[in-house]
Amino acid sequence: MNSKFRLALHWQILLAILLGGGYGFLFPDHVGYVSWLGDLFLRLLQMVVIPLVFCSLVSAITGIRTTGKLGRLGFKAMAMYLLTSMLAILTALTLVNLVRPGVGVDVSLGENIGAMKIEASPLRETLLNIVPKNLFADLAAGNLLPIVVFAILFGVFLARSRDEKNVPSLIDVFDAGFTVMMKLTVFVLAFAPLGVFGILAKNVALFAGESDGIARLGQGLGLHFMVVFSALVLHMFVTLPLCVRWIGKCNPWKHFRNMGAVLLTAFSTASSNGTLPLTLRDVVEKDGVSEETAGFILPLGATVNMDGTSLYECAVVLFVAQAYGIELTFFQQCLTVLMVLLTGIGTAGIPMASLVMIVIVLNAVGLPPEGIGLVLAVDRPLDMCRTAVNVYGDTCCAVVVAKSEGEELAV
Ligand code: ASP
């Protein structure tokens, strides 16, 4: 597919960032000609998200067999996934609230979007709404949280009914649906350069009219980059090693050294799925995890366990809120945490997959989805970093679970 003369997608995006930024800066009054490209791209992202998440969750859950050892492994794996993702999100939450990188960006000065206020619904109602009353109404409205809850329940009971007549075919349908949705998502993401061009032009134009606008945006972005990068480093070099040491009773340094090639591959491909074959090989050959455990934990983790992605999504949502001058209440921050935890689970392990989810989370929290345009310029390098953390998190979970199963490890 990649002919020799075709520029790799990340270079195309970089070019689009420069050109879009240039256009918005030079022709702020004419962004209407190109901003529709960004709107169209955001619509496409929203188009794929629900079927993608639904199929991805159902097929990941039906991959877990609930009997015997696999049931136990599944339980331990899910506990580790949730624990590490939650710790990652809390790291981001703390750093973003301390540094407040978006505060100086002040989009509201550029346009009136800042005046948009979030409707805070009462806590009780929001929690109740997580359980769908009418699934089809939630599907039609694009409410991700109730859909995720239903998908998880549906997946669990589908897996439990696997011995009933015709159920295996239904499981196959969701597996196939996932394959197709992944392809469709990759197709949509191929339009990212055009979308990024439109979104960037519009966003830069917002700032171009003010003397210090661009400098403010640049400074905010720089801080955002540093905050996410530091949170990722903390998670990878402090939190995860401590989990390996305390929960797994293994040597984190040895494990880290064994994962060198895996981490570099994850970093350069920005795809957990793409790295999976290598991850499997090295966790088995170098760490000594059994093929059975690794073969179960790692593929599931590549879709479900996204420490870096959850951390990143949380940081972006808070950054956008700060940039628009919208103060998120403690409760809205908790809702954000819950949303990113669940959407992290549904994020596909391919480059830029977070963008799909962030648009949805922004919508859910009541922030303008085009706010994502503020951070696109630094998305790619952070995608590389967060993917390395995603994959490393999976390998740490594999080691901890293998050890708890009494396996003889080399770490
Ligand atoms: N690129 C990430 C991965 O494959 C997903 C994302 O955060 O975009 O793990």
Boltz pocket constraint, residues with backbone or C-beta under 6 A from the ligand:
constraints:
  - pocket:
      binder: B
      contacts: [[A, 270], [A, 271], [A, 272], [A, 273], [A, 302], [A, 306], [A, 308], [A, 309], [A, 347], [A, 348], [A, 349], [A, 350], [A, 351], [A, 352], [A, 353], [A, 354], [A, 355], [A, 383], [A, 386], [A, 387], [A, 390]]
      max_distance: 6.0
